[in-house]
């Protein structure tokens, strides 16, 4: 009886142990599943957070780039504002200087001629500028437009030519040059006001020559300083080429002679080129300016604007009368446009 009770107790204990073990197993299974679910959830949260971080980091970088670009734009705008302010300041200064020059321009009468203090300035009585037409009713006072003035450092003409047709050198001093205004008839027979810089030694000759040409209504296409044909990277020969292409009559330009190493007589203000299209520079029978091809061989008295060695040619006869020699009489090259009055040694 006792043995039987012991077996029953053992059975009950084993049953309880089995139930407990089963409960533990179930609990462990439930705990594992919960833990796994939590782990998977955390992993998904981690992945989502990483993705959000990447997006946020990308957006932050875009914002940083935009801020950098905006900062650069602000700097550019500041620079533009400074440039505009500087330009405005320079414009105000130039305007003040122009007004000062104009207010200081003195009209003086010397042999019926007006001498401006800065050559390109308008004459105060008629406000006429170089390159403008002279009205017919001014013909009775035409002498006043034949002017001569000294070029002074810092004045309007000096600022136009400095570093271009003129630069300090050992051959020709600024004090040896004169700025002239010269009336002439253009190819349409309009009276125009031209300009020229010449050596002071031939100043009177040049004024007399062009007065006589004017009185004979001799036609000149254009008469501007060669500096108006100066561009970035230019030298004297290139500017001379540009002037020739425009058929411009000119004198002074400190440069070497074409094809040589010595200073041209233009560099001394002692040579004048007249209507270079109709009177080309020809070397070995060749002309470098296509606009002048038809004038290389067709040269005879009476051809409009063509200069020939004849007393019937007004331009040739007047220049040679004043002691100038003509490049058209040279052998090679032949320079039909060129008149010079060199220093007699």
Secondary structure, 3 states (H helix, E strand, C coil): CHHHHHHHHHHHHHHHHHHHHHHHHHHHHHHHHHHHHHHHHHHHHHHHHHHHHHHHHHHHHHHHHHHHHHHHHHHHHHHHHHHHHHHHHHHHHHHHHHHHHHHHCCCCEECCEECCCCCCCCCCCCCCCCCCECCHHHHHHHHHHCEEEECCCCCHHHHHHECCCECCCCCCCHHHEEEEEEEEECCCCCEEEEEEEEEHHHHHHHHHHHHHHHHCCCECCCCCCHHHHCCCCCCHHHHHHHHHHCCCCECCCCCECCCCCCECHHHHCCEEECCCCCCCEEECCEECCHHHHHHCCCCCCCCCCCCCCCCCCHHHHHHHHCCCEEHHHCCCCEECCEEECCCCC
